[in-house]
């Protein structure tokens, strides 16, 4: 069954039909640039207000101005999603890591065990922080923030790291709760 024909979550929440013109334009842009409409957008499209809130936050955190590269942010997404065992985000953001890094093995390592990925000190410190914040946020201390500073992250970067981690912890839980299914195309991306 194609992505177009199958239900993207276990819930019976059909997309608004017809979509408002700005939403339809956004979906058309996704199809043009990505070759697909991410199922996460379809999942939120039963309520345009929720969809707009999701896309505004996602676009700001993942595409906005930051000292973090797009690859840094996608690696955070995969590590957080791996810890939370979020099927949708492991597949979708694992594909993004493969594509952005040009390294198919890196996307797989991020999903399975980022510690085995042969990362540089900056990446490893970034992802260790993301993992700790996901697994035991109350244990984050000044020494954890200082470790990030020591490998070149600014205080603004640390805020951005925390925001990306927090966003994916939230979205992982929503995606898991509604059994959100990744687009088939993600499985073959950058292999």
Secondary structure, DSSP 8 states (H G I E B T S, - for coil): --TTTS-SSSS-----SS--HHHHHHHHHHHHHHSS--HHHHHHTTSHHHHHHHHHHHHHHHHSS-SS-HHHHHHHHHHHHHHHT-HHHHHHHHHHHHHHHT-HHHHHHHHHHGGGS---HHHHHHHHHHHHHHHHGGG--HHHHHHHHHTT--HHHHHHHHHHHHHHHHHHHHHHHTT----GGGGGTT-
